[in-house]
């Protein structure tokens, strides 16, 4: 697939998911509420989308030729951007600090320098 096909398929996937599951915003907010009920920890829709994008990046390492990883990755990153621009700046700064720390640990692990 070329980049235009990946972006086109990303839009088509969003339309399909919206029809099947409802709006992504509602879905992510509900998922974050469920996460908090299970773990007792808050997770913002922004953080949830960054996590899901990270999952796709992790899968790319194992399956770099699978288009779904790129298609979904584009969508999760786009939604993270949408939620980030809606977020309160102070909340976003805290989220970014936590995510940056976690990303450093993940990069270390992927590079074999982590525990």
C-alpha positions in Angstrom: 0.0 0.0 0.0 1.2 3.5 -0.7 0.7 6.4 1.8 -2.5 7.6 0.0 -4.1 4.2 0.2 -3.2 3.9 3.9 -4.8 7.3 4.6 -7.9 6.5 2.5 -8.3 3.1 4.2 -7.9 4.9 7.6 -10.9 7.1 6.8 -13.0 4.2 5.5 -12.1 2.2 8.7 -13.3 5.2 10.8 -16.6 5.4 9.0 -17.1 1.6 9.4 -16.2 1.7 13.2 -18.5 4.7 13.7 -21.4 2.7 12.2 -20.6 -0.4 14.2 -19.7 1.1 17.6 -20.7 4.8 17.7 -18.4 7.8 18.0 -14.8 7.3 18.9 -15.1 10.0 21.5 -17.9 8.2 23.3 -16.2 4.9 23.0 -12.9 6.1 24.4 -14.6 7.9 27.3 -16.5 4.8 28.1 -13.3 2.7 27.9 -11.5 5.0 30.2 -14.4 4.8 32.7 -14.2 1.0 32.6 -10.4 1.1 33.0 -10.8 3.2 36.1 -13.4 0.9 37.6 -11.1 -2.1 37.0 -7.8 -0.5 38.1 -8.7 2.4 40.3 -6.5 4.6 38.1 -7.7 7.4 35.8 -6.9 7.2 32.1 -7.8 10.1 29.8 -9.0 9.6 26.3 -5.8 11.2 25.1 -3.7 8.7 27.0 -5.9 5.8 25.9 -5.3 6.7 22.2 -1.5 7.2 22.8 -1.5 3.7 24.4 -3.4 2.2 21.5 -1.0 3.9 19.0 1.9 2.4 21.0 0.3 -1.0 20.8 0.2 -0.6 17.0 3.9 0.4 17.0 4.7 -2.7 19.0 2.9 -4.9 16.6 4.7 -3.2 13.7 8.0 -4.5 15.1 6.7 -8.1 14.8 4.6 -7.7 11.6 6.0 -4.7 9.6 4.1 -5.7 6.4 0.6 -5.8 7.9 -1.4 -2.7 6.7 -3.8 -2.8 9.7 -1.1 -1.7 12.0 -0.5 1.5 10.0 -4.1 2.1 9.3 -5.2 1.9 12.9 -2.0 3.6 14.1 -2.9 6.7 12.0 -6.4 6.8 13.4 -5.3 6.4 17.1 -2.7 9.2 16.6 -5.3 11.4 15.0 -7.7 10.9 17.9 -4.9 11.5 20.4 -4.3 14.9 18.6 -8.0 15.7 18.8 -8.2 14.9 22.5 -5.0 16.8 23.2 -6.3 19.9 21.6 -9.4 19.7 23.8 -7.5 18.9 27.0 -6.7 21.3 29.7 -3.1 22.4 29.4 -2.2 21.4 33.0 -3.7 18.0 32.6 -2.0 17.5 29.4 1.4 18.4 30.9 1.0 15.8 33.6 -0.1 13.2 31.0 2.9 14.0 28.8 5.3 13.7 31.7 3.9 10.2 32.6 3.8 9.2 28.9 7.4 10.4 28.2 8.7 8.4 31.1 6.8 5.3 29.9 8.0 5.8 26.3 11.6 6.1 27.5 11.2 2.7 29.3 9.6 1.1 26.2 12.3 2.4 23.9 14.9 1.0 26.3 13.2 -2.4 26.3 12.8 -2.5 22.6 16.5 -1.7 22.2 17.4 -4.4 24.6 18.9 -2.0 27.2 16.0 -2.4 29.6 15.5 -4.9 32.4 
